């Protein structure tokens, strides 16, 4: 049977302090030793495998981060990454919608 390639479910957001990027990646059924996470200043790549499924994807980061300071943990199929921004992102601005 051929290996199925799937983009994992990813949720990424700034922490309330706007100092860190928080990333959650769902990798059900994957063992910790089968996860390869690579992080650059403006993107990250995940490549994880379980029996017949390969979770793979590359994702852009809109504000540069410090990959040297990244911390990752894996528990119950959820990979969590916390990495500080190099520069603090601009706070959101609410845009009124007319209609």
N, C-alpha and C positions, 0 to 999 in steps of 0.2 A: 504494500500500500504506500502511496506517495505521501510525503510530508505536507501537511496543510500549513500555509503561511497566513498568519492572522495579525492584524494590528491590535495591540492590547488596549483596553480601556484606560485612558489617562486623564487625570484631573490635576491641573496645575494652577496655583494662585499665589498672590503675595500674602505674607502674614500681615496681621493688623498693623504692626509697627512699620511695614514697608521696608524692612531690613533684609528679609529672606524670601526666597522662592520656595514654596512647598509643593512637592510633586508626589502624587499617588498613582501607582501603576498596578493594575490587577493582573496577576499571573497565576490563575488557579491550577493546582496540580503540579507546579514547577518546584523543583528542589533548589535551595539556595546556591548550591555549587553549579547549577546549570544557568545562572544569570550572568550576563555580561552587560554592564552599564558603563557607557563612556560619556563623559561630559566635557564640553568645551564652553567657552565664554558665552556663545550665542546659540547653542543647541545641545541636545543630548540624544544618544542612540541607545535603544534597548534591544537586546537579542537574547531571548530565553527559550529553552526547549523543554518539552516533556514528550513522552513517547512518540506520538505521531503529529504533534502540533509544534510549530515554531512561532513564537510571538516576536515580531520584529517591527521596528519603526524608528524614524528619526524625526525629532520635533524641534521647532525653532523657539528660542527664548527672546522676547522683545527687548529686554534690558540686560546688559552683560552681567554675568555672575562670576564668582571666584571658584572655579572647579577644584582648586587645591583645598578649599575649606568645606567641600561637600561631605555630608554624612548620610549614609543610607542604612536602613534596617529592613528586614524581611520577616513577616510573620503572617501565618494563616493565608498565604497566597497574595498578600498585599506588600508591594515594595514601596517604602516611603523614603523620600529624599528631601533633605533640607540643605539649602545652599545660600550663602549670603550674596546679595547684589554687590557689584563693584561701585555702582552709583545708585542712589535712591531713586526709584521710579516716581514720575509725576503722579500726584493723587488724581483720582477720577474726577471728572466734571460731569454733572448731570445736565443733559441737553434736553430742553423742552421740545416736545413734539406737537406741532400744530395740526389741525385737521378740521 
